[in-house]
Amino acid sequence: VMPSYTTRKQFKFISDACLFIGTEIATTIDDLTAIFLTYSSLRTNRYLKKPVHVLFVDVGASSTRAYSATFEYNKEPMEHSIVNQTSYDFTEKVGGIAFAKALAAHQNISIQKAMKTLIRTSGEGKEDFLLDELTELKNFIYDITETARKVAPIDEIQLIGGASTYRFVVDAIKTAANHSIRRDFNANDAIALGAAIGSMVMNDESAFIPSILNKKPTKSITATCGNFTQTYCKRGES
């Protein structure tokens, strides 16, 4: 699984590295596809009677990503789920490394020691050292929540990612989104689980009902020929 903002050049480098060391790749998908497959496959009962709108917040080591989608169940012409993405954004100013750097600077310790301290304490009592980072996180969550709510009210906020286990992260997201938090999936395994499901789907080995994913582009793409430039994809829109 690769982040949605992975460039074509980065993708090629990673693929070449896998080939070089002899690693067989079953399938390659982005993190949005992975988490949408995880939810649509394992939580179908949530939207059997009516669609649900879910915001996923992934607080990782080097960045925080958030994306939302509506999940709808259909019986005709065969059982399937329809997943319509409603928002996507990311920030590299918030994450496990940014938290560790801020704590290290305030307490005059190494980043490695700061990281261990955060993990050992789950971030308890460290909020005062991370005011700038938490403000950034709250602003980011507020903006993505408002974008998602323009489509439909949010029914669930699912929190994943290694740094999402810090208490101050949970509190900041609750405050900014003005919504309760769910954690149905393991913080570190949710994306990998979606990759496994995606691999089964690609090999026609999945026991889950199929999902149709309608996603928004995560980057803008234009093509230029002579003096004429045509936009084919607009980031976050169409």
Buried (B, 14 or more C-beta within 10 A) or exposed (E): BBBBBBEEEEEEEBBEEEEEEEEEEEBBBBBBBBBBBBBBBBBBEBBEEEBBBBBBBBBBBEBBBBBBBBBBBEEEEEEBBBBBBBBBBBBEBBBBBBBBBBBBEBEEBEBEEBBEBBBEEBBEEBBEBBEEBBEBBBBBBBBBBEBBBEBBEBBBBBBBBBBBBBBBBBBBBBBBBEBEBEBBBEBEEBBEBBBBBBBBBEEEEBEBBEBEBEBBBBEEEEEEEEEEEEEEBEBBEE
